[in-house]
Amino acid sequence: MKIDKIQTTAHYPQFKAGKVRVFSDFDKTFLPSSHGNFVHNYDERFVNAIRKNFKSFKEFLDNTRQGLKFTITTGRTFGEFQTMAEVSRERKFGMPLPDTLIVKNGSDEHIRVGTDEDFYNGGEFPFKYEVTNKEKEENIKKLTNWDGPLIKEKLKELFKSYNMRIVEGDSEHSPGDYGSRSLFAPGKLPYETNKVFQGADKADWSVGFRNDGNCKIFYTYPYDMYCVDERYAANMDLQTKIHKIFQDNNIKYSWAYSRGEHENECGGRPWKIYEPDIIDSEFKGNHDCGLSKVYDVNEAIKLAQANNDLVIAAGDSSNDAYMLNPGVYLKNYLTDEILNRHGNIQLLYDLVNPKDLIKVLDKDPELAEIFIKMPFRGVIVRQNDGENKLKALEPFTKGKYQKIVIVDEGELQSGIKQSIKMYCEQNPKYKEKLSSDLNKQIDPDSSPNDGGSGGRYP
């Protein structure tokens, strides 16, 4: 069977044959530490271990300039990631910075404009908040009509009409860690979770916008928005008008909210997230239908299929499970013939359930061959506590359908190398085109390979 229905719209710079695109979660996947330890732990053994790990990974990236593009895809905001990079600089950890940075679980992709050396020697962060992958944003707009800057301005106008004080920042909490970037930094949103509001005593009449980029909108209301009558009425009126903004602009959108019952979610304030709805309707009910880390990996796989390249995704916890699930990306390859053979909608549900998909593959050699050859590999970084939060993906960690390798915390580099080597063994044509620098990394004793050339991806 010819796989000729793959869409190849370029959302990223075109790969050359034999290249690798790596998407890695940040916390406890790329960062071999908890946030707290990274910021506050001064134990000499810990500090030396972090520095050694980052030095090795930096050498790996420097030595694969011809063939590997490294992207951090994180739940953090731009400002939170920048703060962590500044901690690395201040503590002389030497954390290598990615080629691109995707924030807030699939939102904006920020493009590198400087070097690690400029940052560590001069303090100039090599990413700018406004320098993003406009091609990605335009493609999302074509799919959903989403226009983040326009929506945000319309929301601001709406909130101003209610005389609300508008505050903007990055982190939704922890001003002690994120300083002036936090929405709760001094002079921004007051931290009032322990205050009892009654009678004429009301919370600060303000709305906080977290900088989730052009592709997502996050805002937070006063603590008592749901428990003071006139404010509850205002909230209901605001929601009607906000949804009308999306409807009037013919925008396909998804949204989530919290009433603020949990102090660890925006300090207990009610919040809402709006994002483009880019997932096909058949998948609704199986997962969040909004923009996620999956979008970027999926688009990269389409390019990899066309260009004989490889895509690797790495993560450590349940919120990375969907990105790491190879069945999710198999949808790109489904023809009408395959769908009809398995009952259409039922197959779409089976794709995202590993055990069910294995049963389907065992009964359909044609689809199994497509799955095996799909240019995707996953890396699960196992945590030191031994808890495997990604047990559902176990069917893909062994046997003929293996697409995932498991490594210990701090061993992301090893997982990437294992994944490339596995794919090379399976795909000789890819191995032939593998750039000499990558070939040497996965097989130090191999002879030089002239496949691939050029500088590090922009």
MIVOMAR-668153 format. One record per residue (C-alpha): residue number from 1; y, z, x. Coordinates in steps of 0.02 Angstrom, whole numbers. Each point is the difference from the previous one (the first is absolute). Layout:
<torpa NUM <Y Z X>>
...
//
This chain:
<torpa 1 <0 0 0>>
<torpa 2 <174 -40 61>>
<torpa 3 <125 141 -6>>
<torpa 4 <152 -107 -39>>
<torpa 5 <89 99 -134>>
<torpa 6 <79 129 117>>
<torpa 7 <189 3 -17>>
<torpa 8 <85 -13 168>>
<torpa 9 <183 34 -37>>
<torpa 10 <70 73 161>>
<torpa 11 <69 173 -27>>
<torpa 12 <-7 34 187>>
<torpa 13 <21 -106 157>>
<torpa 14 <-145 -123 12>>
<torpa 15 <-147 64 100>>
<torpa 16 <-86 -104 132>>
<torpa 17 <-188 -7 0>>
<torpa 18 <-83 154 73>>
<torpa 19 <140 121 -44>>
<torpa 20 <-13 175 -75>>
<torpa 21 <114 84 -127>>
<torpa 22 <-20 190 -8>>
<torpa 23 <68 105 -144>>
<torpa 24 <-11 186 38>>
<torpa 25 <45 152 -101>>
<torpa 26 <113 119 96>>
<torpa 27 <-42 184 -28>>
<torpa 28 <-168 49 77>>
<torpa 29 <-49 -182 24>>
<torpa 30 <120 -66 131>>
<torpa 31 <78 172 25>>
<torpa 32 <-143 108 69>>
<torpa 33 <75 159 -69>>
<torpa 34 <66 85 -155>>
<torpa 35 <185 -12 -34>>
<torpa 36 <24 185 33>>
<torpa 37 <-89 -2 168>>
<torpa 38 <92 -157 55>>
<torpa 39 <168 84 -32>>
<torpa 40 <-33 182 42>>
<torpa 41 <-157 21 108>>
<torpa 42 <47 31 183>>
<torpa 43 <-174 47 62>>
<torpa 44 <-20 -87 168>>
<torpa 45 <-172 -70 -39>>
<torpa 46 <61 -72 -164>>
<torpa 47 <155 -79 80>>
<torpa 48 <-101 -77 141>>
<torpa 49 <-130 -68 -121>>
<torpa 50 <135 -84 -107>>
<torpa 51 <84 -76 153>>
<torpa 52 <-166 -63 68>>
<torpa 53 <-47 -79 -166>>
<torpa 54 <167 -88 -21>>
<torpa 55 <2 -60 180>>
<torpa 56 <-171 -80 -22>>
<torpa 57 <50 -82 -164>>
<torpa 58 <162 -65 75>>
<torpa 59 <-99 -78 142>>
<torpa 60 <-116 -78 -129>>
<torpa 61 <146 -78 -94>>
<torpa 62 <83 -58 162>>
<torpa 63 <-162 -79 55>>
<torpa 64 <-27 -95 -163>>
<torpa 65 <169 -84 -16>>
<torpa 66 <-79 -171 -20>>
<torpa 67 <-114 39 -143>>
<torpa 68 <36 157 -103>>
<torpa 69 <136 47 -124>>
<torpa 70 <8 186 -40>>
<torpa 71 <77 62 -163>>
<torpa 72 <21 178 -60>>
<torpa 73 <-17 9 -190>>
<torpa 74 <46 174 -59>>
<torpa 75 <46 107 -148>>
<torpa 76 <152 59 97>>
<torpa 77 <176 -63 -23>>
<torpa 78 <93 -95 136>>
<torpa 79 <99 157 43>>
<torpa 80 <-153 111 8>>
<torpa 81 <-87 -118 120>>
<torpa 82 <158 -12 105>>
<torpa 83 <7 190 7>>
<torpa 84 <-179 8 62>>
<torpa 85 <40 -129 133>>
<torpa 86 <149 106 54>>
<torpa 87 <-114 152 13>>
<torpa 88 <-111 -104 113>>
<torpa 89 <149 -46 109>>
<torpa 90 <67 178 9>>
<torpa 91 <-170 72 42>>
<torpa 92 <-42 -142 121>>
<torpa 93 <-157 -46 -97>>
<torpa 94 <28 -187 28>>
<torpa 95 <-64 -55 -171>>
<torpa 96 <-11 -191 5>>
<torpa 97 <93 -83 -143>>
<torpa 98 <-75 -138 -107>>
<torpa 99 <47 -183 -11>>
<torpa 100 <46 27 -182>>
<torpa 101 <15 153 -113>>
<torpa 102 <-46 0 -185>>
<torpa 103 <67 152 -93>>
<torpa 104 <-38 91 -163>>
<torpa 105 <-175 -68 -29>>
<torpa 106 <35 -186 2>>
<torpa 107 <189 -8 -21>>
<torpa 108 <116 -82 127>>
<torpa 109 <-67 -69 163>>
<torpa 110 <124 38 138>>
<torpa 111 <7 -121 147>>
<torpa 112 <17 61 178>>
<torpa 113 <168 -43 80>>
<torpa 114 <-15 99 163>>
<torpa 115 <-125 68 124>>
<torpa 116 <-87 166 29>>
<torpa 117 <91 9 166>>
<torpa 118 <171 -18 -83>>
<torpa 119 <-46 143 -116>>
<torpa 120 <-78 120 125>>
<torpa 121 <129 -31 135>>
<torpa 122 <156 -24 -105>>
<torpa 123 <-40 70 -172>>
<torpa 124 <25 -164 -94>>
<torpa 125 <-132 -7 -137>>
<torpa 126 <-79 -174 3>>
<torpa 127 <0 -20 -190>>
<torpa 128 <149 -17 -117>>
<torpa 129 <-11 52 -182>>
<torpa 130 <80 -163 -59>>
<torpa 131 <-107 -115 110>>
<torpa 132 <-151 -34 -109>>
<torpa 133 <-126 -137 -34>>
<torpa 134 <101 -102 -125>>
<torpa 135 <-142 -124 -23>>
<torpa 136 <-110 139 -68>>
<torpa 137 <139 55 -118>>
<torpa 138 <29 -178 -61>>
<torpa 139 <-185 -25 -33>>
<torpa 140 <-8 161 -101>>
<torpa 141 <154 -57 -95>>
<torpa 142 <-86 -165 -43>>
<torpa 143 <-149 98 -69>>
<torpa 144 <95 133 -96>>
<torpa 145 <187 -41 -4>>
<torpa 146 <26 163 95>>
<torpa 147 <172 16 83>>
<torpa 148 <11 173 77>>
<torpa 149 <185 1 51>>
<torpa 150 <52 -66 -171>>
<torpa 151 <-105 128 -93>>
<torpa 152 <66 144 106>>
<torpa 153 <181 -50 -30>>
<torpa 154 <-29 -12 -187>>
<torpa 155 <-81 173 1>>
<torpa 156 <147 71 97>>
<torpa 157 <121 -73 -127>>
<torpa 158 <-102 79 -139>>
<torpa 159 <-5 172 81>>
<torpa 160 <187 -8 37>>
<torpa 161 <31 -33 -184>>
<torpa 162 <-80 171 -30>>
<torpa 163 <113 78 133>>
<torpa 164 <-148 44 108>>
<torpa 165 <27 35 184>>
<torpa 166 <-102 -127 99>>
<torpa 167 <-83 55 163>>
<torpa 168 <-98 -112 118>>
<torpa 169 <-121 49 137>>
<torpa 170 <-173 -27 69>>
<torpa 171 <-118 149 -3>>
<torpa 172 <-21 84 -168>>
<torpa 173 <-20 172 79>>
<torpa 174 <-6 96 166>>
<torpa 175 <180 -9 60>>
<torpa 176 <-58 111 142>>
<torpa 177 <-107 -143 65>>
<torpa 178 <104 -150 -52>>
<torpa 179 <176 68 17>>
<torpa 180 <139 -103 -79>>
<torpa 181 <-126 -132 -55>>
<torpa 182 <-76 116 -130>>
<torpa 183 <60 -9 -179>>
<torpa 184 <11 191 9>>
<torpa 185 <105 8 158>>
<torpa 186 <160 106 -11>>
<torpa 187 <128 -86 -110>>
<torpa 188 <-128 -108 -88>>
<torpa 189 <-119 65 -135>>
<torpa 190 <-4 190 -21>>
<torpa 191 <-171 80 9>>
<torpa 192 <-8 96 -164>>
<torpa 193 <-183 21 -43>>
<torpa 194 <10 189 -13>>
<torpa 195 <153 0 -111>>
<torpa 196 <-17 40 -185>>
<torpa 197 <108 -116 -108>>
<torpa 198 <57 67 -167>>
<torpa 199 <151 -7 -112>>
<torpa 200 <151 -77 85>>
<torpa 201 <-84 14 170>>
<torpa 202 <-65 -172 46>>
<torpa 203 <-68 -87 155>>
<torpa 204 <110 -113 103>>
<torpa 205 <32 -159 -103>>
<torpa 206 <-59 -120 134>>
<torpa 207 <-127 -138 30>>
<torpa 208 <-81 -29 168>>
<torpa 209 <-51 -172 63>>
<torpa 210 <-131 -1 137>>
<torpa 211 <12 -150 115>>
<torpa 212 <-165 -84 -43>>
<torpa 213 <72 -171 46>>
<torpa 214 <29 -160 -97>>
<torpa 215 <-176 -7 -72>>
<torpa 216 <-6 171 -84>>
<torpa 217 <120 118 -90>>
<torpa 218 <-17 190 4>>
<torpa 219 <120 121 -81>>
<torpa 220 <-2 182 -50>>
<torpa 221 <87 94 -142>>
<torpa 222 <69 178 -13>>
<torpa 223 <-132 136 -14>>
<torpa 224 <44 39 -182>>
<torpa 225 <2 -180 -64>>
<torpa 226 <-145 40 -116>>
<torpa 227 <42 177 -52>>
<torpa 228 <184 -6 -53>>
<torpa 229 <21 -85 -168>>
<torpa 230 <150 -110 38>>
<torpa 231 <-75 -50 167>>
<torpa 232 <-166 -43 -78>>
<torpa 233 <92 -110 -124>>
<torpa 234 <93 -83 144>>
<torpa 235 <-165 -30 90>>
<torpa 236 <-74 -87 -151>>
<torpa 237 <154 -108 -17>>
<torpa 238 <-2 -41 186>>
<torpa 239 <-182 -52 -5>>
<torpa 240 <32 -121 -142>>
<torpa 241 <144 -79 95>>
<torpa 242 <-95 -7 165>>
<torpa 243 <-146 -91 -77>>
<torpa 244 <123 -118 -83>>
<torpa 245 <68 -45 173>>
<torpa 246 <-174 -58 51>>
<torpa 247 <-32 -89 -164>>
<torpa 248 <169 -89 -2>>
<torpa 249 <-35 -66 175>>
<torpa 250 <-178 -51 -43>>
<torpa 251 <-72 111 137>>
<torpa 252 <-186 43 7>>
<torpa 253 <0 182 51>>
<torpa 254 <-110 152 14>>
<torpa 255 <58 180 -3>>
<torpa 256 <-59 177 30>>
<torpa 257 <83 167 -30>>
<torpa 258 <-15 188 18>>
<torpa 259 <81 130 -110>>
<torpa 260 <24 110 152>>
<torpa 261 <-136 129 -27>>
<torpa 262 <-49 1 184>>
<torpa 263 <115 68 134>>
<torpa 264 <-76 -110 134>>
<torpa 265 <54 -156 -95>>
<torpa 266 <186 -21 29>>
<torpa 267 <24 187 -1>>
<torpa 268 <-51 12 -182>>
<torpa 269 <130 -123 -65>>
<torpa 270 <-51 -134 -126>>
<torpa 271 <-15 -170 84>>
<torpa 272 <-40 -181 -40>>
<torpa 273 <-60 -148 102>>
<torpa 274 <23 -182 -52>>
<torpa 275 <-83 -142 93>>
<torpa 276 <-51 -182 -28>>
<torpa 277 <-161 -21 -98>>
<torpa 278 <-94 -125 108>>
<torpa 279 <-183 38 -42>>
<torpa 280 <-94 -113 -119>>
<torpa 281 <-23 74 -173>>
<torpa 282 <-190 -3 15>>
<torpa 283 <10 140 128>>
<torpa 284 <101 117 -110>>
<torpa 285 <-96 159 -31>>
<torpa 286 <-82 -9 171>>
<torpa 287 <152 44 104>>
<torpa 288 <188 7 7>>
<torpa 289 <71 -169 -50>>
<torpa 290 <159 15 103>>
<torpa 291 <39 -57 176>>
<torpa 292 <-109 86 130>>
<torpa 293 <-64 -16 178>>
<torpa 294 <-130 -121 -66>>
<torpa 295 <128 -137 -29>>
<torpa 296 <42 -24 185>>
<torpa 297 <-181 6 57>>
<torpa 298 <-51 -123 -135>>
<torpa 299 <135 -126 50>>
<torpa 300 <-51 16 182>>
<torpa 301 <-182 -34 -43>>
<torpa 302 <51 -162 -87>>
<torpa 303 <84 -57 160>>
<torpa 304 <-144 59 108>>
<torpa 305 <-123 -101 -104>>
<torpa 306 <103 -157 27>>
<torpa 307 <31 29 185>>
<torpa 308 <-164 76 62>>
<torpa 309 <77 170 31>>
<torpa 310 <-50 180 -40>>
<torpa 311 <83 138 -101>>
<torpa 312 <-37 185 31>>
<torpa 313 <56 144 -111>>
<torpa 314 <-12 182 56>>
<torpa 315 <20 162 -95>>
<torpa 316 <-62 178 -13>>
<torpa 317 <8 64 -178>>
<torpa 318 <-27 -40 -183>>
<torpa 319 <172 -78 -19>>
<torpa 320 <-56 -134 124>>
<torpa 321 <-164 -34 -91>>
<torpa 322 <59 -150 -98>>
<torpa 323 <77 -83 154>>
<torpa 324 <-164 28 94>>
<torpa 325 <-112 -67 -139>>
<torpa 326 <-59 -175 50>>
<torpa 327 <-50 -39 -179>>
<torpa 328 <182 0 -51>>
<torpa 329 <35 -153 106>>
<torpa 330 <-153 -96 -58>>
<torpa 331 <97 -49 -156>>
<torpa 332 <91 -131 104>>
<torpa 333 <-162 -97 16>>
<torpa 334 <-62 2 -180>>
<torpa 335 <-22 -170 -79>>
<torpa 336 <-22 -31 -186>>
<torpa 337 <-183 -35 37>>
<torpa 338 <-26 171 81>>
<torpa 339 <97 89 -138>>
<torpa 340 <-99 -84 -138>>
<torpa 341 <-162 42 89>>
<torpa 342 <40 187 -6>>
<torpa 343 <91 16 -163>>
<torpa 344 <180 -19 56>>
<torpa 345 <85 166 -35>>
<torpa 346 <-153 103 44>>
<torpa 347 <-3 -73 175>>
<torpa 348 <183 46 26>>
<torpa 349 <-44 181 -36>>
<torpa 350 <-154 -6 110>>
<torpa 351 <103 -59 149>>
<torpa 352 <89 167 18>>
<torpa 353 <-155 108 -21>>
<torpa 354 <-100 -10 163>>
<torpa 355 <-171 44 -70>>
<torpa 356 <20 -124 -143>>
<torpa 357 <61 -135 117>>
<torpa 358 <-149 23 116>>
<torpa 359 <-115 -31 -149>>
<torpa 360 <97 -159 -43>>
<torpa 361 <-8 -62 180>>
<torpa 362 <-187 31 10>>
<torpa 363 <-25 -113 -151>>
<torpa 364 <122 -137 53>>
<torpa 365 <-30 -70 176>>
<torpa 366 <149 -118 -15>>
<torpa 367 <122 140 -36>>
<torpa 368 <-84 110 130>>
<torpa 369 <30 -132 134>>
<torpa 370 <184 -11 -49>>
<torpa 371 <14 190 8>>
<torpa 372 <-84 11 171>>
<torpa 373 <111 -136 74>>
<torpa 374 <162 66 -75>>
<torpa 375 <122 32 146>>
<torpa 376 <27 184 -37>>
<torpa 377 <-56 162 82>>
<torpa 378 <43 180 -39>>
<torpa 379 <13 154 110>>
<torpa 380 <-21 174 -73>>
<torpa 381 <71 137 110>>
<torpa 382 <-106 154 -35>>
<torpa 383 <93 165 -2>>
<torpa 384 <-48 151 106>>
<torpa 385 <-37 105 -154>>
<torpa 386 <-151 -111 -29>>
<torpa 387 <50 -40 -179>>
<torpa 388 <-36 -182 -38>>
<torpa 389 <129 -47 -132>>
<torpa 390 <-59 -180 0>>
<torpa 391 <-183 26 -43>>
<torpa 392 <7 -134 -135>>
<torpa 393 <18 -132 137>>
<torpa 394 <-159 55 89>>
<torpa 395 <-99 -155 -57>>
<torpa 396 <115 -105 109>>
<torpa 397 <-25 104 158>>
<torpa 398 <-176 -60 41>>
<torpa 399 <-127 -136 -30>>
<torpa 400 <29 -185 -30>>
<torpa 401 <156 32 -104>>
<torpa 402 <84 107 132>>
<torpa 403 <188 -27 1>>
<torpa 404 <58 174 52>>
<torpa 405 <-19 106 157>>
<torpa 406 <27 187 5>>
<torpa 407 <84 85 149>>
<torpa 408 <62 175 37>>
<torpa 409 <182 52 -8>>
<torpa 410 <94 -69 150>>
<torpa 411 <-122 -146 19>>
<torpa 412 <93 -136 -97>>
<torpa 413 <4 -112 154>>
<torpa 414 <-189 11 13>>
<torpa 415 <-18 -45 -184>>
<torpa 416 <109 -154 21>>
<torpa 417 <-100 -59 151>>
<torpa 418 <-166 29 -89>>
<torpa 419 <62 -99 -150>>
<torpa 420 <53 -148 105>>
<torpa 421 <-163 1 97>>
<torpa 422 <-103 5 -160>>
<torpa 423 <95 -147 -71>>
<torpa 424 <-19 -98 161>>
<torpa 425 <-189 24 -6>>
<torpa 426 <-1 -64 -178>>
<torpa 427 <124 -143 22>>
<torpa 428 <-26 -97 163>>
<torpa 429 <143 -119 -40>>
<torpa 430 <119 147 -8>>
<torpa 431 <-68 66 164>>
<torpa 432 <30 -169 82>>
<torpa 433 <184 6 -50>>
<torpa 434 <27 184 38>>
<torpa 435 <146 23 118>>
<torpa 436 <-43 49 178>>
<torpa 437 <87 168 -14>>
<torpa 438 <-98 52 -155>>
<torpa 439 <-161 -69 72>>
<torpa 440 <23 109 153>>
<torpa 441 <35 154 -107>>
<torpa 442 <-160 -12 -101>>
<torpa 443 <-107 -65 142>>
<torpa 444 <72 48 172>>
<torpa 445 <-139 -90 92>>
<torpa 446 <24 -166 -90>>
<torpa 447 <66 -156 86>>
<torpa 448 <181 -51 -36>>
<torpa 449 <28 -84 -168>>
<torpa 450 <145 -122 -17>>
<torpa 451 <1 7 -189>>
<torpa 452 <168 50 -71>>
<torpa 453 <166 15 87>>
<torpa 454 <178 56 -25>>
<torpa 455 <99 160 -8>>
<torpa 456 <-15 150 -113>>
<torpa 457 <28 -36 -183>>
<torpa 458 <183 15 -52>>
//
